[in-house]
Amino acid sequence: MITITERDILAANAVTANVSTFDVVSQLAGWVTRRETQPTHVEYLMSEQSITVPNQPTKSVISPAWLGRVKRRLEELVFLPSNWDSYGGAPVDLRVARFAESLVEWFAVADMPPPDVFATSQGGIQIEWHVRRVNIEIDISPFDGTTIYFRDLNAGEPWSRPASSTDLQTARRRLIAPL
């Protein structure tokens, strides 16, 4: 049995009742530790069709500790039944889950905070980061493609549009920017 305390709850979606159980204090401590021990920059290549990860030195650890938990959450979402939200929610499309996993792996570089991951009622997945006044939401739909919403409250205007490689790279850079 898992017990969720108030401190463990970072985000809840009232419509879908999804809850993220990442402990804030331990995550922040982990990021500081990893920042001190890992390379300061790891770059990936991305094309419009797929995500390509070049070979990395074996000493370089590029996946944050949270990656396994997020991948397990994505696996759980695939097994949601029809009407999982009691409003007619469709089961998560397996292709969407696989693409979401690839995208999360691409975002999983040193100093990247963990995302919140939710099922959508249309059978898609939404991946969100709300860090240092930067809000990024990536909606992967089996019908409408992938859309990104970006809002930096520190500077700049919000935007929302079909996701491109450039948009995803911009979002990742903003999430790992120094405080």
Secondary structure, 3 states (H helix, E strand, C coil): CCCCCHHHCCCEECCCCEECCCCHHHHHHHHHHHHHHCCCCCCCEECCCCEECCCCCCCCCCCCCCHHHHHHHHHHHHCCCCCCCCCCCCCCCHHHHHHHHHHHHHHCCCCCCCCEEEECCCCCEEEEEEECCEEEEEEEECCCEEEEEEEECCCCCCEEEECCHHHHHHHHHHHCCCC
